């Protein structure tokens, strides 16, 4: 895709943004969860587990996820036709 652009467009902020987006897409496309988990230290994994546990067990204020679940449930209740 980059090869199709005018080289003058790749200088400055536009080139930086394009390179960043291209790099992010490359990482997402080639992401392997097993390898990523092995790269994390046990301390980092434990910290992430603790963070996730705190985030999911101590929720008192409804989140956007809660709203979306309720909205989907209501949509399913509506008769179609």
KAWO-V367238 format. One record per pair of residues at least 24 apart in sequence whose C-alpha atoms are under 10 Angstrom apart, sorted by sequence separation. I is the first residue (numbers start at 1). GAP is how many residues later the second one is. D is the distance in Angstrom with one decimal. If there is no record, write none. Layout:
i=<I I>
gap=<GAP GAP>
d=<D D>
//
This chain:
none
//
